[in-house]
Amino acid sequence: MSRLASFLGIAFAIVLLALSVFDYDQQQFIHAFFNWQALLLVLGGTLAAVLINYPLNQVWSIFPGVYKIFAREPRSDEDLINEIFDLAMLGKRKGVLAIENHLDNVDDKFLRTALNEMLLYQDKDKLREALQTRLMTTRLQELNSQEVFINMASYSPAFGMMGTVMGLIIMMTTEVNVDLNSLATSPTNDMLSGLLHGMGLALVTTFYGVLLANMLFLPIAGKLKVLSEQDLLRNEMIIHAVVAIKGNEPALLIKEQLMSFVHEKTRQRLGELV
């Protein structure tokens, strides 16, 4: 549902923008809103600022962040708990080493890593410590990706304003020159019309900056934050389960403990399956 919500949001934004920039009297889109130079200035300036601000490997985290929002669907807690329950039952019947043969069938990356770590460590406390360290590293990487998008949201309106100032400077100096050279022949109305038209074009860069910041960069950062917090809770649940499996605790007890991590409705569904 997370991926569907992302695509619905983008689709709704596109429809809303299209309806807003459409001239219903002329039955056409208002061409003043489409300016590739203004868009290039905002996007190019934002990218340049990000490259200056961050090392290249952190800039590259933009793409995994976009992939996480639009292409990856988080796994449900119910499916994850049921899979952990099956693994715990297997470990209880045939021993912890029997889980190694089923690692290729585990889709969740962190669960697969945690199970690998479980086979390496003999001490439960050291296992928990290693998994917590790995979780913290993953968390920091996700926070770095969020920070890049938040800063992009602050850069783009600034570059939009810069483009507007540049456009106004060019417009004003051009108008002054025209006025001095052809003062007797240029009607005042034409000059005023040209001034307002140029001002409208100059403001397009601010429009692009605000649009990208509030309809793209900030929502992406917010969605990454939500998904990151969900992953954090889910990975904490995985750590608790893997340490419990290492301690050879009963599978039903492990499942009961994991229910405290999930929503009440999921807990009820899981209870019906026990």
TORROBA-919801 format. One record per residue: residue in three letters; y, z, x of N, C-alpha, C in turn. Coordinates in Angstrom, 2 decimals. Example, Ala and Ser with C-alpha at 12.3 -4.5 7.8 and 13.67 -1.06 7.14 Angstrom:
2
{r "ALA",{-5.69,7.80,13.19},{-4.50,7.80,12.30},{-3.30,7.80,13.20}}
{r "SER",{-2.25,7.08,12.85},{-1.06,7.14,13.67},{0.03,7.87,12.90}}
END
This chain:
274
{r "MET",{-1.21,0.00,0.82},{0.00,0.00,0.00},{1.26,0.00,0.86}}
{r "SER",{1.15,0.51,2.07},{2.31,0.53,2.96},{2.76,-0.88,3.31}}
{r "ARG",{1.80,-1.74,3.64},{2.13,-3.12,3.99},{2.70,-3.85,2.78}}
{r "LEU",{2.14,-3.63,1.62},{2.63,-4.26,0.39},{4.07,-3.84,0.11}}
{r "ALA",{4.37,-2.56,0.29},{5.73,-2.06,0.07},{6.72,-2.74,1.02}}
{r "SER",{6.31,-2.96,2.27},{7.19,-3.62,3.24},{7.51,-5.05,2.80}}
{r "PHE",{6.49,-5.78,2.38},{6.72,-7.17,1.95},{7.52,-7.22,0.65}}
{r "LEU",{7.29,-6.28,-0.26},{8.08,-6.24,-1.49},{9.54,-5.95,-1.19}}
{r "GLY",{9.78,-5.04,-0.24},{11.16,-4.75,0.14},{11.88,-5.95,0.72}}
{r "ILE",{11.21,-6.67,1.61},{11.80,-7.88,2.20},{12.06,-8.93,1.14}}
{r "ALA",{11.09,-9.13,0.25},{11.25,-10.14,-0.80},{12.41,-9.77,-1.73}}
{r "PHE",{12.49,-8.51,-2.10},{13.58,-8.06,-2.98},{14.93,-8.24,-2.30}}
{r "ALA",{15.01,-7.95,-1.00},{16.26,-8.10,-0.26},{16.70,-9.57,-0.22}}
{r "ILE",{15.74,-10.47,0.01},{16.06,-11.90,0.07},{16.57,-12.40,-1.27}}
{r "VAL",{15.89,-11.99,-2.35},{16.31,-12.42,-3.70},{17.69,-11.87,-4.01}}
{r "LEU",{17.92,-10.60,-3.68},{19.22,-9.98,-3.94},{20.34,-10.69,-3.19}}
{r "LEU",{20.09,-11.02,-1.92},{21.10,-11.72,-1.13},{21.36,-13.12,-1.68}}
{r "ALA",{20.28,-13.80,-2.04},{20.44,-15.16,-2.57},{21.27,-15.16,-3.85}}
{r "LEU",{21.04,-14.19,-4.71},{21.81,-14.11,-5.95},{23.26,-13.72,-5.69}}
{r "SER",{23.49,-12.97,-4.61},{24.84,-12.49,-4.31},{25.73,-13.57,-3.69}}
{r "VAL",{25.13,-14.49,-2.94},{25.93,-15.51,-2.25},{25.87,-16.86,-2.97}}
{r "PHE",{25.44,-16.85,-4.22},{25.34,-18.09,-4.99},{26.57,-18.23,-5.89}}
{r "ASP",{27.20,-19.39,-5.84},{28.36,-19.69,-6.69},{27.85,-20.32,-7.98}}
{r "TYR",{27.91,-19.56,-9.08},{27.34,-20.05,-10.33},{28.23,-21.11,-10.99}}
{r "ASP",{29.51,-21.14,-10.66},{30.39,-22.17,-11.21},{30.10,-23.52,-10.57}}
{r "GLN",{29.96,-23.53,-9.24},{29.69,-24.77,-8.52},{28.20,-25.08,-8.41}}
{r "GLN",{27.37,-24.12,-8.81},{25.92,-24.28,-8.73},{25.44,-24.60,-7.32}}
{r "GLN",{25.94,-23.81,-6.38},{25.53,-23.97,-4.99},{25.81,-22.66,-4.23}}
{r "PHE",{25.16,-22.53,-3.07},{25.39,-21.36,-2.24},{26.75,-21.45,-1.56}}
{r "ILE",{27.37,-20.31,-1.37},{28.67,-20.25,-0.70},{28.44,-20.43,0.80}}
{r "HIS",{28.93,-21.54,1.33},{28.62,-21.91,2.72},{29.25,-20.96,3.73}}
{r "ALA",{30.27,-20.23,3.33},{30.93,-19.33,4.28},{30.00,-18.23,4.79}}
{r "PHE",{28.96,-17.91,4.02},{28.03,-16.87,4.44},{27.01,-17.36,5.46}}
{r "PHE",{26.94,-18.65,5.69},{25.96,-19.21,6.62},{26.68,-19.73,7.86}}
{r "ASN",{26.65,-18.94,8.90},{27.34,-19.27,10.14},{26.43,-18.89,11.30}}
{r "TRP",{25.83,-19.91,11.93},{24.84,-19.63,12.98},{25.49,-19.02,14.22}}
{r "GLN",{26.76,-19.33,14.47},{27.42,-18.74,15.63},{27.61,-17.23,15.45}}
{r "ALA",{27.98,-16.82,14.24},{28.15,-15.39,13.96},{26.81,-14.66,14.06}}
{r "LEU",{25.77,-15.27,13.51},{24.45,-14.65,13.57},{23.96,-14.56,15.01}}
{r "LEU",{24.20,-15.60,15.79},{23.79,-15.60,17.19},{24.51,-14.53,17.98}}
{r "LEU",{25.79,-14.33,17.69},{26.55,-13.30,18.40},{26.01,-11.91,18.10}}
{r "VAL",{25.71,-11.64,16.83},{25.23,-10.31,16.45},{23.83,-10.06,17.02}}
{r "LEU",{22.92,-11.01,16.82},{21.55,-10.83,17.30},{21.50,-10.82,18.83}}
{r "GLY",{22.20,-11.77,19.44},{22.21,-11.85,20.90},{22.86,-10.62,21.54}}
{r "GLY",{23.96,-10.16,20.97},{24.62,-8.98,21.51},{23.76,-7.74,21.35}}
{r "THR",{23.09,-7.62,20.20},{22.21,-6.47,19.98},{21.05,-6.48,20.97}}
{r "LEU",{20.44,-7.64,21.17},{19.34,-7.74,22.12},{19.80,-7.45,23.55}}
{r "ALA",{20.97,-7.95,23.91},{21.49,-7.68,25.26},{21.73,-6.18,25.47}}
{r "ALA",{22.28,-5.52,24.47},{22.53,-4.08,24.58},{21.22,-3.31,24.71}}
{r "VAL",{20.20,-3.72,23.96},{18.90,-3.05,24.03},{18.28,-3.24,25.42}}
{r "LEU",{18.40,-4.45,25.96},{17.85,-4.71,27.29},{18.55,-3.89,28.36}}
{r "ILE",{19.85,-3.69,28.20},{20.59,-2.87,29.15},{20.21,-1.39,29.01}}
{r "ASN",{20.00,-0.96,27.78},{19.79,0.46,27.50},{18.38,0.94,27.85}}
{r "TYR",{17.37,0.05,27.70},{15.98,0.48,27.85},{15.26,-0.34,28.91}}
{r "PRO",{14.21,0.23,29.51},{13.34,-0.57,30.38},{12.58,-1.60,29.55}}
{r "LEU",{12.09,-2.62,30.21},{11.50,-3.74,29.49},{10.26,-3.34,28.69}}
{r "ASN",{9.47,-2.42,29.22},{8.25,-2.02,28.48},{8.59,-1.31,27.18}}
{r "GLN",{9.72,-0.60,27.14},{10.12,0.05,25.89},{10.72,-0.95,24.92}}
{r "VAL",{11.42,-1.96,25.44},{11.93,-3.02,24.56},{10.77,-3.74,23.90}}
{r "TRP",{9.69,-3.90,24.65},{8.51,-4.60,24.12},{7.89,-3.85,22.95}}
{r "SER",{8.18,-2.55,22.81},{7.62,-1.77,21.71},{8.17,-2.20,20.35}}
{r "ILE",{9.19,-3.06,20.34},{9.71,-3.61,19.09},{8.60,-4.33,18.34}}
{r "PHE",{7.82,-5.11,19.05},{6.81,-5.96,18.41},{5.65,-5.16,17.82}}
{r "PRO",{5.09,-4.16,18.55},{4.09,-3.32,17.89},{4.64,-2.58,16.67}}
{r "GLY",{5.93,-2.22,16.72},{6.52,-1.54,15.57},{6.57,-2.44,14.34}}
{r "VAL",{6.98,-3.70,14.55},{7.01,-4.65,13.44},{5.60,-4.93,12.93}}
{r "TYR",{4.66,-5.05,13.86},{3.25,-5.28,13.46},{2.72,-4.11,12.63}}
{r "LYS",{3.08,-2.91,13.04},{2.59,-1.72,12.34},{3.08,-1.68,10.90}}
{r "ILE",{4.28,-2.20,10.66},{4.87,-2.14,9.33},{4.36,-3.27,8.43}}
{r "PHE",{4.27,-4.48,8.99},{3.99,-5.65,8.16},{2.55,-6.16,8.24}}
{r "ALA",{1.78,-5.73,9.23},{0.45,-6.29,9.38},{-0.67,-5.26,9.37}}
{r "ARG",{-0.36,-3.99,9.57},{-1.40,-2.97,9.64},{-1.35,-2.08,8.41}}
{r "GLU",{-2.49,-1.90,7.78},{-2.59,-1.03,6.61},{-3.25,0.28,7.03}}
{r "PRO",{-2.54,1.41,6.90},{-3.15,2.68,7.29},{-4.41,2.98,6.49}}
{r "ARG",{-5.39,3.53,7.17},{-6.64,3.85,6.50},{-6.47,5.07,5.61}}
{r "SER",{-7.18,5.09,4.49},{-7.06,6.21,3.57},{-7.75,7.44,4.15}}
{r "ASP",{-7.20,8.60,3.83},{-7.78,9.86,4.29},{-9.19,10.05,3.74}}
{r "GLU",{-9.41,9.56,2.55},{-10.73,9.71,1.92},{-11.80,8.99,2.73}}
{r "ASP",{-11.52,7.75,3.11},{-12.49,6.99,3.90},{-12.72,7.64,5.27}}
{r "LEU",{-11.64,8.13,5.87},{-11.75,8.74,7.19},{-12.61,10.01,7.13}}
{r "ILE",{-12.39,10.85,6.14},{-13.16,12.09,6.02},{-14.64,11.78,5.75}}
{r "ASN",{-14.89,10.78,4.93},{-16.28,10.41,4.66},{-16.97,9.90,5.92}}
{r "GLU",{-16.24,9.14,6.72},{-16.83,8.64,7.97},{-17.11,9.80,8.93}}
{r "ILE",{-16.16,10.72,9.04},{-16.37,11.88,9.90},{-17.55,12.71,9.41}}
{r "PHE",{-17.68,12.84,8.09},{-18.80,13.59,7.52},{-20.13,12.95,7.90}}
{r "ASP",{-20.20,11.61,7.82},{-21.44,10.91,8.20},{-21.75,11.10,9.68}}
{r "LEU",{-20.72,11.05,10.51},{-20.92,11.27,11.95},{-21.37,12.70,12.23}}
{r "ALA",{-20.79,13.65,11.51},{-21.19,15.04,11.69},{-22.64,15.26,11.25}}
{r "MET",{-23.05,14.60,10.17},{-24.45,14.69,9.72},{-25.38,14.09,10.77}}
{r "LEU",{-24.97,12.96,11.36},{-25.77,12.33,12.41},{-25.90,13.24,13.63}}
{r "GLY",{-24.77,13.84,14.02},{-24.80,14.73,15.17},{-25.64,15.97,14.91}}
{r "LYS",{-25.64,16.43,13.68},{-26.41,17.63,13.34},{-27.92,17.32,13.34}}
{r "ARG",{-28.30,16.12,12.90},{-29.72,15.77,12.81},{-30.31,15.38,14.17}}
{r "LYS",{-29.55,14.51,14.89},{-30.11,13.93,16.10},{-29.42,14.37,17.38}}
{r "GLY",{-28.39,15.20,17.25},{-27.68,15.64,18.43},{-26.40,14.84,18.64}}
{r "VAL",{-25.48,15.44,19.38},{-24.17,14.81,19.59},{-24.28,13.48,20.31}}
{r "LEU",{-25.23,13.35,21.23},{-25.37,12.11,22.00},{-25.75,10.92,21.13}}
{r "ALA",{-26.33,11.17,19.95},{-26.70,10.08,19.05},{-25.48,9.36,18.49}}
{r "ILE",{-24.33,10.03,18.50},{-23.10,9.42,17.98},{-22.66,8.27,18.88}}
{r "GLU",{-23.02,8.33,20.17},{-22.59,7.29,21.11},{-23.02,5.90,20.67}}
{r "ASN",{-24.19,5.78,20.06},{-24.69,4.48,19.62},{-23.92,3.93,18.43}}
{r "HIS",{-23.11,4.74,17.79},{-22.37,4.31,16.61},{-20.87,4.15,16.87}}
{r "LEU",{-20.45,4.27,18.12},{-19.02,4.19,18.43},{-18.44,2.81,18.14}}
{r "ASP",{-19.23,1.77,18.34},{-18.71,0.41,18.09},{-18.41,0.18,16.62}}
{r "ASN",{-18.99,0.96,15.75},{-18.77,0.81,14.31},{-17.58,1.62,13.81}}
{r "VAL",{-16.96,2.40,14.69},{-15.81,3.23,14.31},{-14.55,2.40,14.45}}
{r "ASP",{-13.84,2.17,13.35},{-12.64,1.32,13.37},{-11.40,2.06,13.85}}
{r "ASP",{-11.27,3.33,13.50},{-10.08,4.09,13.87},{-10.04,4.29,15.38}}
{r "LYS",{-8.97,3.82,16.00},{-8.87,3.85,17.46},{-8.86,5.27,18.00}}
{r "PHE",{-8.08,6.15,17.38},{-8.00,7.52,17.88},{-9.32,8.27,17.67}}
{r "LEU",{-10.00,8.02,16.56},{-11.29,8.65,16.32},{-12.31,8.19,17.35}}
{r "ARG",{-12.30,6.90,17.64},{-13.24,6.38,18.64},{-12.96,6.98,20.02}}
{r "THR",{-11.68,7.11,20.36},{-11.31,7.73,21.64},{-11.70,9.19,21.68}}
{r "ALA",{-11.48,9.90,20.58},{-11.82,11.32,20.52},{-13.32,11.54,20.65}}
{r "LEU",{-14.12,10.67,20.04},{-15.57,10.79,20.16},{-16.04,10.52,21.58}}
{r "ASN",{-15.39,9.55,22.23},{-15.70,9.30,23.64},{-15.40,10.51,24.50}}
{r "GLU",{-14.25,11.13,24.24},{-13.88,12.33,24.98},{-14.86,13.47,24.70}}
{r "MET",{-15.35,13.53,23.48},{-16.30,14.58,23.12},{-17.59,14.47,23.94}}
{r "LEU",{-18.00,13.24,24.23},{-19.21,13.04,25.02},{-19.00,13.37,26.49}}
{r "LEU",{-17.73,13.36,26.94},{-17.44,13.63,28.35},{-17.27,15.11,28.63}}
{r "TYR",{-16.63,15.83,27.71},{-16.31,17.23,27.95},{-17.42,18.14,27.41}}
{r "GLN",{-17.70,19.17,28.17},{-18.68,20.17,27.77},{-18.03,21.35,27.05}}
{r "ASP",{-16.81,21.67,27.45},{-16.10,22.82,26.90},{-15.21,22.40,25.74}}
{r "LYS",{-15.29,23.11,24.63},{-14.50,22.75,23.44},{-13.00,22.91,23.69}}
{r "ASP",{-12.61,23.93,24.39},{-11.19,24.17,24.64},{-10.59,23.07,25.50}}
{r "LYS",{-11.33,22.64,26.51},{-10.84,21.55,27.36},{-10.79,20.24,26.58}}
{r "LEU",{-11.75,20.05,25.69},{-11.75,18.86,24.83},{-10.52,18.85,23.94}}
{r "ARG",{-10.23,19.97,23.30},{-9.05,20.06,22.43},{-7.76,19.82,23.22}}
{r "GLU",{-7.70,20.39,24.41},{-6.51,20.21,25.24},{-6.31,18.76,25.64}}
{r "ALA",{-7.40,18.07,25.99},{-7.30,16.65,26.36},{-6.86,15.80,25.18}}
{r "LEU",{-7.40,16.09,24.02},{-7.04,15.31,22.82},{-5.60,15.59,22.40}}
{r "GLN",{-5.14,16.81,22.53},{-3.76,17.13,22.20},{-2.80,16.42,23.15}}
{r "THR",{-3.17,16.33,24.42},{-2.34,15.61,25.38},{-2.26,14.13,25.04}}
{r "ARG",{-3.40,13.55,24.68},{-3.42,12.14,24.28},{-2.60,11.92,23.01}}
{r "LEU",{-2.69,12.87,22.09},{-1.91,12.77,20.85},{-0.41,12.84,21.15}}
{r "MET",{-0.01,13.71,22.06},{1.40,13.83,22.41},{1.91,12.55,23.06}}
{r "THR",{1.08,11.92,23.90},{1.48,10.67,24.55},{1.68,9.57,23.51}}
{r "THR",{0.75,9.48,22.57},{0.88,8.49,21.51},{2.12,8.74,20.66}}
{r "ARG",{2.38,10.00,20.39},{3.55,10.38,19.59},{4.84,9.99,20.29}}
{r "LEU",{4.91,10.19,21.59},{6.11,9.83,22.35},{6.33,8.32,22.33}}
{r "GLN",{5.27,7.55,22.43},{5.40,6.09,22.37},{5.94,5.65,21.02}}
{r "GLU",{5.48,6.26,19.96},{5.97,5.91,18.62},{7.42,6.32,18.44}}
{r "LEU",{7.81,7.47,18.98},{9.20,7.90,18.90},{10.11,6.97,19.68}}
{r "ASN",{9.64,6.44,20.80},{10.43,5.48,21.57},{10.69,4.21,20.76}}
{r "SER",{9.67,3.75,20.05},{9.83,2.56,19.22},{10.84,2.81,18.10}}
{r "GLN",{10.78,3.99,17.47},{11.75,4.34,16.44},{13.17,4.37,17.00}}
{r "GLU",{13.31,4.93,18.20},{14.63,5.05,18.80},{15.26,3.69,19.08}}
{r "VAL",{14.44,2.72,19.51},{14.96,1.37,19.77},{15.56,0.78,18.50}}
{r "PHE",{14.86,0.89,17.39},{15.37,0.33,16.14},{16.60,1.08,15.63}}
{r "ILE",{16.64,2.39,15.83},{17.82,3.15,15.42},{19.04,2.71,16.22}}
{r "ASN",{18.87,2.50,17.51},{19.99,2.04,18.33},{20.38,0.60,18.00}}
{r "MET",{19.40,-0.23,17.68},{19.73,-1.59,17.24},{20.58,-1.56,15.98}}
{r "ALA",{20.30,-0.59,15.10},{21.09,-0.44,13.87},{22.51,-0.01,14.17}}
{r "SER",{22.73,0.68,15.29},{24.10,1.08,15.66},{24.81,-0.02,16.44}}
{r "TYR",{24.05,-0.85,17.18},{24.67,-1.92,17.96},{25.13,-3.08,17.09}}
{r "SER",{24.31,-3.47,16.10},{24.61,-4.70,15.36},{25.93,-4.64,14.60}}
{r "PRO",{26.30,-3.54,13.91},{27.63,-3.53,13.28},{28.76,-3.59,14.30}}
{r "ALA",{28.54,-2.99,15.49},{29.58,-3.03,16.52},{29.81,-4.45,17.01}}
{r "PHE",{28.72,-5.20,17.21},{28.88,-6.59,17.62},{29.41,-7.45,16.48}}
{r "GLY",{29.09,-7.07,15.24},{29.69,-7.77,14.11},{31.19,-7.58,14.06}}
{r "MET",{31.65,-6.36,14.32},{33.08,-6.09,14.37},{33.74,-6.82,15.54}}
{r "MET",{33.04,-6.87,16.68},{33.58,-7.59,17.82},{33.75,-9.07,17.51}}
{r "GLY",{32.76,-9.65,16.82},{32.87,-11.05,16.44},{34.03,-11.29,15.48}}
{r "THR",{34.26,-10.33,14.57},{35.39,-10.45,13.65},{36.71,-10.41,14.41}}
{r "VAL",{36.83,-9.49,15.36},{38.06,-9.41,16.16},{38.27,-10.69,16.96}}
{r "MET",{37.19,-11.22,17.54},{37.30,-12.49,18.28},{37.76,-13.62,17.36}}
{r "GLY",{37.17,-13.66,16.17},{37.56,-14.71,15.23},{39.01,-14.59,14.80}}
{r "LEU",{39.48,-13.35,14.58},{40.86,-13.16,14.18},{41.82,-13.54,15.31}}
{r "ILE",{41.45,-13.22,16.55},{42.31,-13.59,17.68},{42.43,-15.11,17.78}}
{r "ILE",{41.30,-15.80,17.69},{41.31,-17.27,17.76},{42.10,-17.85,16.60}}
{r "MET",{41.90,-17.30,15.41},{42.57,-17.81,14.23},{44.08,-17.61,14.33}}
{r "MET",{44.49,-16.42,14.73},{45.92,-16.12,14.79},{46.63,-16.96,15.85}}
{r "THR",{46.04,-17.08,17.01},{46.70,-17.87,18.07},{46.75,-19.34,17.69}}
{r "THR",{45.72,-19.83,17.02},{45.72,-21.24,16.59},{46.78,-21.46,15.54}}
{r "GLU",{46.90,-20.56,14.58},{47.88,-20.70,13.51},{49.31,-20.66,14.07}}
{r "VAL",{49.54,-19.79,15.03},{50.87,-19.69,15.61},{51.26,-20.99,16.29}}
{r "ASN",{50.34,-21.60,17.03},{50.64,-22.85,17.71},{50.94,-23.97,16.74}}
{r "VAL",{50.14,-24.02,15.66},{50.38,-25.05,14.65},{51.74,-24.85,13.99}}
{r "ASP",{52.12,-23.61,13.76},{53.38,-23.32,13.10},{54.57,-23.72,13.98}}
{r "LEU",{54.48,-23.50,15.26},{55.58,-23.84,16.15},{55.74,-25.34,16.31}}
{r "ASN",{54.67,-26.09,16.30},{54.73,-27.52,16.54},{55.06,-28.33,15.30}}
{r "SER",{54.71,-27.78,14.16},{54.92,-28.57,12.93},{55.52,-27.70,11.84}}
{r "LEU",{56.52,-26.97,12.19},{57.13,-26.03,11.24},{57.76,-26.76,10.05}}
{r "ALA",{58.35,-27.96,10.31},{59.08,-28.66,9.26},{58.15,-29.37,8.29}}
{r "THR",{56.93,-29.69,8.71},{56.06,-30.52,7.88},{54.91,-29.76,7.25}}
{r "SER",{54.62,-28.56,7.74},{53.46,-27.81,7.21},{53.89,-26.93,6.06}}
{r "PRO",{53.38,-27.15,4.90},{53.74,-26.31,3.76},{53.23,-24.89,3.94}}
{r "THR",{53.97,-23.94,3.40},{53.59,-22.53,3.53},{52.26,-22.24,2.85}}
{r "ASN",{52.03,-22.89,1.72},{50.78,-22.65,1.00},{49.56,-23.09,1.80}}
{r "ASP",{49.68,-24.23,2.49},{48.57,-24.71,3.31},{48.29,-23.75,4.46}}
{r "MET",{49.37,-23.23,5.04},{49.19,-22.28,6.15},{48.51,-21.01,5.65}}
{r "LEU",{48.94,-20.52,4.50},{48.35,-19.31,3.95},{46.89,-19.54,3.58}}
{r "SER",{46.59,-20.71,3.03},{45.21,-21.03,2.68},{44.32,-21.09,3.92}}
{r "GLY",{44.85,-21.72,4.97},{44.08,-21.79,6.21},{43.89,-20.43,6.83}}
{r "LEU",{44.90,-19.57,6.73},{44.80,-18.23,7.27},{43.73,-17.42,6.56}}
{r "LEU",{43.71,-17.49,5.23},{42.71,-16.75,4.46},{41.31,-17.29,4.70}}
{r "HIS",{41.19,-18.61,4.84},{39.89,-19.21,5.10},{39.36,-18.76,6.46}}
{r "GLY",{40.22,-18.78,7.44},{39.81,-18.34,8.77},{39.46,-16.88,8.81}}
{r "MET",{40.17,-16.06,8.06},{39.87,-14.63,8.01},{38.51,-14.40,7.37}}
{r "GLY",{38.20,-15.18,6.34},{36.89,-15.06,5.70},{35.76,-15.39,6.66}}
{r "LEU",{35.93,-16.45,7.44},{34.91,-16.82,8.42},{34.78,-15.76,9.50}}
{r "ALA",{35.90,-15.17,9.88},{35.85,-14.15,10.92},{35.08,-12.92,10.45}}
{r "LEU",{35.17,-12.60,9.17},{34.51,-11.41,8.64},{33.00,-11.59,8.47}}
{r "VAL",{32.51,-12.82,8.62},{31.08,-13.07,8.45},{30.27,-12.31,9.50}}
{r "THR",{30.78,-12.18,10.70},{30.04,-11.46,11.73},{29.86,-9.98,11.36}}
{r "THR",{30.89,-9.39,10.78},{30.74,-8.01,10.31},{29.70,-7.93,9.20}}
{r "PHE",{29.68,-8.93,8.34},{28.69,-8.99,7.27},{27.28,-9.03,7.85}}
{r "TYR",{27.07,-9.87,8.87},{25.75,-9.97,9.49},{25.36,-8.66,10.17}}
{r "GLY",{26.31,-8.04,10.85},{26.02,-6.80,11.54},{25.60,-5.69,10.59}}
{r "VAL",{26.36,-5.53,9.51},{26.03,-4.49,8.52},{24.73,-4.81,7.81}}
{r "LEU",{24.52,-6.09,7.51},{23.29,-6.51,6.83},{22.05,-6.20,7.66}}
{r "LEU",{22.07,-6.62,8.93},{20.91,-6.40,9.79},{20.66,-4.91,10.02}}
{r "ALA",{21.73,-4.14,10.16},{21.57,-2.71,10.42},{20.96,-1.98,9.23}}
{r "ASN",{21.46,-2.25,8.02},{21.08,-1.45,6.86},{19.94,-2.04,6.04}}
{r "MET",{19.63,-3.30,6.25},{18.54,-3.90,5.50},{17.33,-4.25,6.36}}
{r "LEU",{17.45,-4.08,7.68},{16.33,-4.41,8.55},{16.05,-3.30,9.57}}
{r "PHE",{17.01,-3.04,10.45},{16.73,-2.13,11.57},{16.52,-0.69,11.12}}
{r "LEU",{17.44,-0.16,10.31},{17.28,1.23,9.84},{16.05,1.42,8.95}}
{r "PRO",{15.78,0.51,8.00},{14.55,0.67,7.21},{13.28,0.60,8.06}}
{r "ILE",{13.27,-0.26,9.08},{12.10,-0.33,9.95},{11.92,0.98,10.69}}
{r "ALA",{13.02,1.53,11.21},{12.95,2.82,11.91},{12.46,3.91,10.97}}
{r "GLY",{12.96,3.91,9.73},{12.52,4.91,8.76},{11.05,4.78,8.41}}
{r "LYS",{10.59,3.54,8.24},{9.18,3.32,7.91},{8.29,3.73,9.07}}
{r "LEU",{8.71,3.44,10.29},{7.95,3.87,11.47},{7.86,5.39,11.54}}
{r "LYS",{8.93,6.06,11.16},{8.92,7.53,11.16},{7.91,8.07,10.16}}
{r "VAL",{7.90,7.49,8.96},{6.97,7.93,7.93},{5.52,7.69,8.37}}
{r "LEU",{5.25,6.48,8.88},{3.89,6.16,9.31},{3.47,7.02,10.51}}
{r "SER",{4.42,7.29,11.39},{4.12,8.12,12.56},{3.74,9.53,12.15}}
{r "GLU",{4.44,10.08,11.16},{4.12,11.42,10.69},{2.76,11.45,9.99}}
{r "GLN",{2.43,10.38,9.27},{1.11,10.29,8.66},{0.02,10.21,9.73}}
{r "ASP",{0.26,9.40,10.75},{-0.71,9.28,11.85},{-0.88,10.61,12.57}}
{r "LEU",{0.24,11.34,12.74},{0.16,12.63,13.43},{-0.75,13.59,12.68}}
{r "LEU",{-0.57,13.68,11.37},{-1.42,14.58,10.57},{-2.87,14.10,10.59}}
{r "ARG",{-3.08,12.79,10.48},{-4.43,12.25,10.48},{-5.12,12.49,11.83}}
{r "ASN",{-4.39,12.34,12.91},{-4.98,12.55,14.24},{-5.25,14.04,14.50}}
{r "GLU",{-4.39,14.91,13.96},{-4.67,16.34,14.05},{-5.97,16.66,13.32}}
{r "MET",{-6.18,16.00,12.21},{-7.42,16.18,11.44},{-8.62,15.70,12.25}}
{r "ILE",{-8.46,14.58,12.95},{-9.55,14.04,13.77},{-9.88,15.00,14.91}}
{r "ILE",{-8.85,15.55,15.54},{-9.08,16.51,16.63},{-9.86,17.72,16.14}}
{r "HIS",{-9.44,18.24,15.00},{-10.13,19.40,14.43},{-11.59,19.06,14.15}}
{r "ALA",{-11.84,17.87,13.59},{-13.20,17.49,13.24},{-14.07,17.27,14.46}}
{r "VAL",{-13.54,16.59,15.46},{-14.33,16.29,16.67},{-14.68,17.56,17.42}}
{r "VAL",{-13.73,18.49,17.51},{-14.03,19.77,18.17},{-15.09,20.54,17.37}}
{r "ALA",{-15.02,20.45,16.05},{-16.03,21.12,15.23},{-17.40,20.48,15.41}}
{r "ILE",{-17.45,19.15,15.51},{-18.73,18.48,15.75},{-19.29,18.88,17.11}}
{r "LYS",{-18.39,18.97,18.10},{-18.82,19.42,19.43},{-19.40,20.83,19.37}}
{r "GLY",{-18.87,21.66,18.51},{-19.37,23.02,18.35},{-20.60,23.11,17.46}}
{r "ASN",{-21.10,21.92,17.01},{-22.33,21.87,16.19},{-22.18,22.63,14.87}}
{r "GLU",{-21.00,22.56,14.28},{-20.79,23.20,12.98},{-21.41,22.35,11.87}}
{r "PRO",{-21.78,22.94,10.74},{-22.38,22.17,9.63},{-21.42,21.10,9.11}}
{r "ALA",{-21.99,19.95,8.73},{-21.17,18.83,8.28},{-20.39,19.16,7.01}}
{r "LEU",{-21.01,19.88,6.09},{-20.32,20.24,4.85},{-19.15,21.18,5.13}}
{r "LEU",{-19.32,22.06,6.09},{-18.23,22.96,6.44},{-17.07,22.19,7.08}}
{r "ILE",{-17.39,21.21,7.92},{-16.36,20.38,8.55},{-15.59,19.61,7.47}}
{r "LYS",{-16.33,19.05,6.51},{-15.67,18.31,5.44},{-14.78,19.21,4.61}}
{r "GLU",{-15.24,20.40,4.35},{-14.43,21.35,3.58},{-13.16,21.73,4.33}}
{r "GLN",{-13.26,21.89,5.63},{-12.09,22.21,6.45},{-11.09,21.06,6.46}}
{r "LEU",{-11.59,19.82,6.50},{-10.70,18.66,6.54},{-9.96,18.45,5.23}}
{r "MET",{-10.48,18.97,4.15},{-9.80,18.82,2.86},{-8.45,19.51,2.83}}
{r "SER",{-8.26,20.49,3.71},{-6.98,21.20,3.74},{-5.87,20.32,4.31}}
{r "PHE",{-6.23,19.18,4.93},{-5.24,18.28,5.51},{-4.72,17.24,4.52}}
{r "VAL",{-5.38,17.09,3.38},{-5.10,15.96,2.51},{-4.45,16.42,1.21}}
{r "HIS",{-4.02,15.41,0.42},{-3.36,15.65,-0.86},{-4.36,16.20,-1.88}}
{r "GLU",{-3.83,16.87,-2.89},{-4.67,17.51,-3.89},{-5.58,16.50,-4.60}}
{r "LYS",{-5.05,15.32,-4.95},{-5.86,14.31,-5.65},{-6.99,13.82,-4.77}}
{r "THR",{-6.70,13.60,-3.48},{-7.76,13.18,-2.56},{-8.79,14.28,-2.41}}
{r "ARG",{-8.33,15.52,-2.42},{-9.23,16.66,-2.31},{-10.17,16.72,-3.52}}
{r "GLN",{-9.65,16.42,-4.68},{-10.48,16.43,-5.89},{-11.51,15.32,-5.85}}
{r "ARG",{-11.12,14.12,-5.40},{-12.07,13.03,-5.31},{-13.18,13.33,-4.31}}
{r "LEU",{-12.79,13.91,-3.18},{-13.78,14.26,-2.17},{-14.71,15.36,-2.67}}
{r "GLY",{-14.16,16.29,-3.45},{-14.98,17.37,-3.99},{-16.02,16.85,-4.95}}
{r "GLU",{-15.70,15.80,-5.69},{-16.65,15.22,-6.62},{-17.82,14.55,-5.93}}
{r "LEU",{-17.57,14.11,-4.65},{-18.61,13.40,-3.93},{-19.54,14.33,-3.15}}
{r "VAL",{-19.10,15.59,-3.03},{-19.92,16.53,-2.26},{-21.19,16.89,-3.04}}
END
